[in-house]
Amino acid sequence: MQQVDQQYQKLLTEVIKKQILVLGPNISLAKARNVKGLTISEDGTVTAISGNPQELVQQLIDQFMELSSLIVKKTIEPILAGYPGLLLSSHTITTPIIPETNPSPPISTGTKAPTPPMPAPLEPTTKEPGQEQPVTGN
């Protein structure tokens, strides 16, 4: 086996083992075994690869991204950074655009919005001793 293939095998193993820690072995191994061209042991070690190793890395990442792209991105990026010579510069982990749930507060223009007037006090509904309630109607 060439040294480059061994490095890819090591990278693929690291990715799988990291996902085992995050997602658990059952889900991680099932997703990793969806990638044709990888032979994976029960502990997550890639024992053989066949095919384009760069494509296998991308397919493996895509399998995990289907589950939780943000978690996968945060856990895999540090691993990929350790193998700069293996990956093409165009290889990136992309995450879907997620709208902000907490938009930024509006920018103050220096003017203060007028305060709405206070509602009028409610009329008492109970009789005070010695007072009569006005009678309305016929």
C-alpha positions in Angstrom: 0.0 0.0 0.0 1.3 3.4 -0.9 2.1 5.9 1.9 -0.6 8.3 0.6 -3.2 5.6 0.8 -2.1 4.8 4.3 -2.6 8.5 5.2 -6.1 8.5 3.7 -6.9 5.3 5.6 -5.7 6.9 8.8 -7.7 10.1 8.1 -10.9 8.1 7.3 -10.4 6.1 10.5 -10.0 9.2 12.6 -13.2 10.7 11.1 -15.2 7.5 11.9 -13.8 7.2 15.4 -14.6 10.8 16.2 -18.1 10.3 15.0 -18.4 7.2 17.1 -17.6 9.3 20.2 -20.2 11.9 19.1 -23.0 9.8 17.6 -22.4 6.4 19.0 -21.0 3.3 17.3 -24.3 1.9 15.7 -25.2 5.1 13.8 -21.6 6.0 12.9 -20.6 2.5 11.6 -23.9 2.2 9.7 -23.3 5.6 8.0 -19.6 4.8 7.3 -20.5 1.5 5.8 -22.8 3.2 3.3 -19.6 4.4 1.5 -18.7 1.9 -1.2 -15.0 1.3 -1.2 -14.4 1.3 2.5 -13.8 -1.8 4.6 -14.4 -0.9 8.3 -13.8 -3.0 11.4 -16.2 -3.0 14.4 -14.0 -0.5 16.2 -14.2 2.0 13.3 -10.8 1.3 11.9 -10.6 1.5 8.1 -8.9 -1.7 7.1 -9.0 -1.2 3.3 -9.9 1.4 0.7 -10.6 1.0 -3.0 -11.3 3.8 -5.3 -10.4 7.5 -5.3 -9.4 8.2 -1.7 -10.4 11.9 -2.0 -13.9 10.9 -3.2 -14.1 8.4 -0.4 -13.3 11.1 2.2 -16.0 13.3 0.7 -18.6 10.5 0.6 -17.9 9.7 4.2 -18.2 13.3 5.3 -21.4 13.6 3.3 -22.9 10.6 5.1 -22.3 12.2 8.5 -23.4 15.6 7.3 -26.8 14.1 6.5 -27.3 13.6 10.3 -26.1 16.9 11.7 -24.1 19.2 9.5 -23.0 21.7 12.2 -21.9 19.1 14.7 -20.0 17.2 12.0 -18.4 20.4 10.7 -17.1 21.2 14.2 -15.8 17.7 14.8 -14.2 17.0 11.4 -12.6 20.3 10.5 -9.8 19.9 13.1 -9.1 16.4 11.8 -8.9 17.5 8.2 -6.6 20.3 9.2 -4.1 17.7 10.3 -3.9 16.4 6.7 -3.3 19.4 4.5 -1.3 17.6 1.9 -4.0 15.0 1.2 -7.0 17.2 0.3 -7.5 19.4 -2.7 -7.9 23.1 -1.9 -11.5 22.9 -3.3 -12.4 20.3 -0.6 -14.5 22.0 2.0 -17.2 21.0 4.4 -20.2 23.1 3.5 -23.1 23.6 5.8 -26.6 24.8 4.8 -27.4 28.4 5.3 -29.5 28.6 8.4 -31.5 31.8 9.1 -30.6 33.6 12.3 -33.0 32.8 15.1 -31.9 35.9 17.1 -31.6 38.8 14.7 -29.4 41.7 15.7 -31.1 44.5 17.6 -32.1 47.5 15.5 -29.5 50.2 15.1 -30.3 53.3 17.3 -30.7 56.5 15.3 -30.4 58.7 18.4 -34.1 59.5 18.5 -36.4 58.0 21.0 -39.8 56.7 20.0 -42.7 58.4 21.8 -44.0 56.5 24.8 -47.6 55.5 24.3 -50.2 57.1 26.6 -51.2 55.2 29.7 -54.8 53.8 29.6 -57.4 55.6 31.7 -58.1 54.1 35.1 -61.0 51.7 35.4 -64.1 52.9 37.2 -64.8 51.1 40.5 -67.3 48.3 40.2 -68.2 47.9 43.9 -70.3 50.3 45.9 -68.7 52.3 48.6 -70.9 52.5 51.8 -73.3 55.3 51.4 -72.8 55.8 47.7 -75.3 55.0 45.0 -74.3 53.7 41.6 -75.8 55.7 38.7 -78.6 54.0 37.0 -78.4 53.8 33.3 -81.1 52.8 30.8 -84.9 53.4 31.0 
